Amino acid sequence: MKKWLMAVVFGTMLVLGACGGDGGSDDSSGDEGGDSVDTEQAESLYKESCASCHGDDLSGGTGPDLTSVGNDMSEDEIETQIEDGGNGMPGDLLEGDDKTTVAKWLADQK
């Protein structure tokens, strides 16, 4: 049963990773712009590493609802949560720039 579940999860991650538009993103024009977020990249990273627990639409599942997480947590707090984990969430699911990109994007969810 566990092998089957892992195969389904892995297959889903592969499919979601392969999905993605080739259209331009509104937020990807300035990588050095400080507060700008590459929304397409952030959503892709979220789907790969977070959606299985927090839902494809941020509505929650085994993990909490993140639809308005920016109201409750700052970007730095979200980044620390991603790094350290806690309350059932494993740490270090994302690292470096990927962690920062997702934290910025989630902080904008209000």
MONORUR-V978288 format. One record per pair of residues at least 4 apart in sequence whose ideal C-beta (glycine too) atoms are under 8 Angstrom apart, sorted by the first residue. I is the first residue (numbers start at 1). J is the second residue. D is the distance in Angstrom with one decimal. If there is no record, write none. Layout:
BEGIN
i & j & d
I & J & D
I & J & D
END
This chain:
BEGIN
i & j & d
1 & 5 & 6.4
2 & 6 & 6.2
3 & 7 & 6.3
4 & 8 & 6.5
5 & 9 & 6.3
6 & 10 & 6.0
7 & 11 & 6.1
8 & 12 & 6.3
9 & 13 & 6.4
9 & 52 & 6.3
10 & 14 & 6.5
11 & 15 & 6.4
12 & 16 & 6.1
12 & 52 & 7.6
13 & 17 & 6.0
13 & 48 & 5.9
13 & 52 & 7.8
14 & 18 & 6.3
15 & 19 & 6.5
16 & 47 & 4.7
16 & 48 & 6.6
16 & 51 & 7.3
17 & 44 & 7.3
17 & 47 & 7.7
17 & 48 & 5.8
20 & 40 & 7.1
20 & 44 & 6.0
21 & 40 & 7.1
24 & 28 & 7.2
25 & 38 & 6.2
25 & 39 & 5.6
25 & 40 & 4.1
25 & 41 & 7.8
26 & 39 & 7.0
27 & 36 & 5.5
27 & 37 & 5.3
27 & 38 & 5.8
27 & 39 & 4.6
27 & 40 & 7.8
28 & 38 & 4.4
28 & 39 & 7.4
28 & 40 & 6.4
28 & 41 & 7.2
29 & 33 & 7.9
29 & 36 & 7.5
30 & 36 & 4.9
31 & 36 & 7.6
31 & 38 & 7.3
35 & 104 & 7.4
37 & 42 & 5.7
37 & 101 & 6.6
37 & 104 & 4.6
37 & 105 & 4.9
37 & 108 & 6.6
38 & 42 & 6.2
38 & 101 & 6.3
39 & 43 & 6.1
39 & 105 & 6.5
40 & 44 & 6.4
41 & 45 & 6.3
41 & 101 & 5.8
42 & 46 & 6.2
42 & 101 & 4.9
42 & 102 & 5.4
42 & 104 & 7.1
42 & 105 & 3.4
43 & 47 & 6.3
43 & 105 & 7.3
44 & 48 & 6.5
45 & 49 & 6.1
45 & 50 & 7.8
45 & 94 & 6.3
45 & 98 & 5.2
45 & 101 & 6.2
45 & 102 & 5.2
46 & 50 & 4.7
46 & 51 & 6.0
46 & 54 & 7.9
46 & 102 & 5.7
46 & 105 & 7.1
46 & 106 & 7.8
47 & 51 & 4.6
47 & 56 & 6.7
49 & 93 & 4.6
49 & 94 & 5.5
49 & 102 & 7.7
50 & 54 & 5.1
50 & 63 & 7.6
50 & 66 & 8.0
50 & 93 & 6.9
50 & 102 & 7.1
51 & 55 & 6.3
51 & 56 & 4.9
52 & 61 & 7.6
53 & 61 & 5.7
53 & 62 & 4.8
53 & 63 & 3.5
53 & 89 & 7.4
54 & 58 & 6.1
54 & 59 & 8.0
54 & 60 & 6.1
54 & 61 & 6.4
54 & 63 & 4.4
54 & 64 & 7.1
54 & 65 & 7.6
54 & 66 & 5.1
55 & 59 & 4.4
55 & 60 & 5.5
55 & 61 & 4.8
55 & 63 & 8.0
55 & 65 & 7.7
57 & 67 & 7.6
58 & 65 & 6.8
58 & 66 & 4.3
58 & 67 & 4.6
58 & 69 & 7.7
58 & 109 & 6.4
59 & 65 & 5.6
59 & 67 & 6.1
60 & 64 & 5.5
60 & 65 & 3.7
60 & 66 & 7.2
62 & 88 & 7.7
63 & 88 & 7.5
63 & 89 & 6.5
66 & 106 & 6.1
66 & 109 & 6.2
67 & 109 & 6.2
68 & 72 & 7.1
68 & 109 & 6.1
68 & 110 & 5.7
69 & 73 & 5.6
69 & 78 & 6.6
69 & 106 & 5.3
69 & 107 & 7.5
69 & 109 & 5.3
70 & 106 & 6.6
70 & 107 & 4.7
70 & 108 & 5.7
70 & 109 & 4.7
70 & 110 & 4.2
71 & 110 & 5.2
73 & 77 & 4.1
73 & 78 & 5.0
73 & 81 & 7.1
73 & 106 & 8.0
73 & 107 & 7.2
74 & 78 & 7.0
74 & 107 & 6.4
75 & 79 & 6.3
75 & 103 & 5.2
75 & 104 & 5.6
75 & 106 & 7.9
75 & 107 & 3.9
76 & 80 & 6.4
76 & 103 & 7.7
77 & 81 & 6.4
78 & 82 & 6.5
78 & 102 & 7.9
78 & 103 & 4.3
78 & 106 & 5.1
78 & 107 & 5.7
79 & 83 & 6.3
79 & 99 & 5.9
79 & 100 & 6.4
79 & 103 & 3.9
80 & 84 & 5.7
81 & 85 & 7.3
81 & 86 & 6.9
81 & 89 & 7.1
82 & 91 & 7.7
82 & 92 & 8.0
82 & 93 & 6.4
82 & 94 & 5.5
82 & 99 & 5.1
82 & 102 & 6.6
82 & 103 & 6.1
83 & 91 & 6.0
83 & 92 & 6.4
83 & 95 & 8.0
83 & 99 & 6.4
84 & 91 & 5.0
85 & 89 & 4.5
85 & 90 & 4.9
85 & 91 & 3.3
85 & 92 & 7.4
85 & 93 & 7.7
86 & 91 & 7.5
89 & 93 & 7.9
94 & 98 & 4.4
94 & 99 & 4.1
94 & 102 & 5.7
95 & 99 & 5.5
96 & 100 & 7.2
97 & 101 & 6.0
98 & 102 & 6.5
99 & 103 & 6.1
100 & 104 & 6.3
101 & 105 & 6.4
102 & 106 & 6.1
103 & 107 & 6.2
104 & 108 & 6.9
105 & 109 & 7.4
END
